[in-house]
Amino acid sequence: MSTPTQRSLDYLRKQGFIANVVEQTIHFPDREHPGKMKMFKRDLFNLFDILAAAPGKGIIGVQTTSRSNQQARIQKIMGTREADIWLEAGGQIHVHGWALAGARGKRKLWEVSVHIMGRDEVASASEASDAAMNDTLFEQSILDMEEPQ
């Protein structure tokens, strides 16, 4: 099964970006169970799973997740100093939400919902609303990205 990160990498590369995973997986000993390891993932600047760049399209920091968790990731980014600095430096912030979609009885295909975060959304987290989100949310079907059987 492909992960949201793998699907976002494929999506970005098909759009002409160079893209790479920038989140780290940190392993450490489990104190409660000697001999076992625990792990957690740390995003770049606590924001991004992927960095992507393309001439004429700029540099994008991407947080990628399932569509059901997309709003939580947007909320996590809102109002952070790192996001504000990233945008002020000219970077873009995209939050990818992935879901299998399709007509009943038909083959399900992966679709991505791309939320592009603006400076006003990041700078004034307390004023963010669903209306603001809907202004920048758009859907794109990835017809050639189906889940392997």
C-alpha positions in Angstrom: 0.0 0.0 0.0 1.4 3.4 -0.9 1.6 6.1 1.8 0.4 9.7 1.5 4.1 10.8 1.3 4.8 8.5 -1.6 1.6 9.7 -3.4 2.6 13.3 -2.9 6.1 12.7 -4.2 4.6 11.1 -7.3 2.1 13.9 -7.7 4.7 16.7 -7.4 7.1 15.0 -9.8 4.4 14.7 -12.4 3.8 18.4 -12.0 7.5 19.1 -12.9 8.9 19.6 -9.4 12.0 18.0 -7.9 10.9 16.7 -4.6 12.3 14.9 -1.6 11.3 13.7 1.8 12.6 15.9 4.6 10.9 14.4 7.7 13.2 12.4 10.0 12.4 9.1 11.7 14.0 9.1 15.2 14.6 5.8 16.9 15.4 5.6 20.7 15.4 2.8 23.3 12.2 2.0 25.0 12.8 2.3 28.8 9.8 0.3 29.7 10.8 -2.6 27.4 14.6 -3.1 27.4 15.9 -4.3 24.1 13.0 -2.7 22.2 13.1 0.6 20.3 10.5 3.3 20.0 10.3 5.8 17.2 8.7 9.1 16.2 8.8 11.3 13.1 10.0 14.9 13.1 9.0 17.2 10.3 11.3 19.9 8.9 10.7 23.0 11.0 7.9 21.0 12.6 5.9 21.7 9.4 7.0 19.8 6.3 7.2 16.2 5.2 8.4 17.1 1.7 10.3 20.0 0.0 9.7 20.6 -3.7 11.0 23.2 -6.2 10.4 23.9 -9.9 11.5 26.8 -12.1 8.7 29.3 -12.4 6.7 27.5 -9.7 8.9 28.3 -6.6 9.7 26.3 -3.5 7.0 24.5 -1.7 6.9 22.9 1.8 4.4 20.1 1.8 2.6 18.5 4.7 0.9 15.3 3.5 -1.8 13.2 5.2 -5.1 11.5 4.7 -8.0 13.8 3.7 -9.7 13.0 7.1 -6.6 14.5 8.9 -6.1 17.4 6.5 -7.9 20.0 8.6 -5.9 19.0 11.7 -2.6 19.5 9.9 -3.8 22.9 8.7 -4.6 23.9 12.2 -1.2 22.7 13.4 0.5 25.0 10.9 -1.7 28.1 11.6 -0.1 30.7 13.7 3.3 29.1 13.9 6.4 31.4 13.8 8.1 28.9 11.4 5.2 29.0 8.9 5.1 32.8 9.0 8.9 33.0 8.4 8.7 30.4 5.6 6.0 32.4 3.7 7.8 35.7 4.3 11.0 34.2 2.8 9.0 33.4 -0.4 8.2 29.8 0.2 4.8 28.3 -0.3 2.9 25.9 2.1 0.7 23.2 0.7 -1.2 20.6 2.7 -2.1 17.5 0.7 -5.0 15.4 1.8 -5.4 12.0 0.1 -8.6 9.8 -0.2 -9.8 7.0 -2.3 -12.8 8.2 -4.3 -15.0 7.0 -7.1 -18.5 6.1 -8.0 -20.2 3.2 -6.2 -19.3 -0.1 -7.8 -16.5 1.6 -9.8 -12.8 1.4 -9.4 -11.6 3.8 -6.6 -8.8 6.2 -7.4 -6.6 8.3 -5.2 -7.5 12.0 -5.2 -5.6 14.7 -3.6 -7.1 17.8 -2.0 -4.4 20.6 -2.1 -4.8 23.4 0.4 -2.5 26.3 -0.2 -1.9 28.3 2.9 -1.7 32.1 2.6 0.0 34.7 4.9 -3.2 35.9 6.3 -4.2 32.4 7.3 -0.9 31.7 9.0 -0.5 35.1 10.6 -4.0 35.3 12.1 -4.8 31.8 13.2 -7.6 32.9 15.5 -9.5 34.4 12.5 -9.2 31.4 10.2 -12.5 30.0 9.2 -13.9 27.3 6.9 -14.8 30.0 4.4 -11.1 31.0 4.1 -10.1 27.4 3.7 -12.7 26.9 0.9 -11.3 29.8 -1.0 -7.9 28.1 -1.5 -9.0 24.4 -1.6 -9.2 22.6 -4.9 -9.4 19.1 -6.0 -7.4 17.3 -8.5 -7.9 13.7 -9.5 -4.9 11.6 -10.1 -6.3 9.1 -12.6 -3.2 7.0 -12.9 -2.7 6.6 -9.2 -4.8 3.7 -8.0 -4.1 1.5 -5.0 -2.5 -1.8 -6.0 -4.7 -4.8 -5.7 
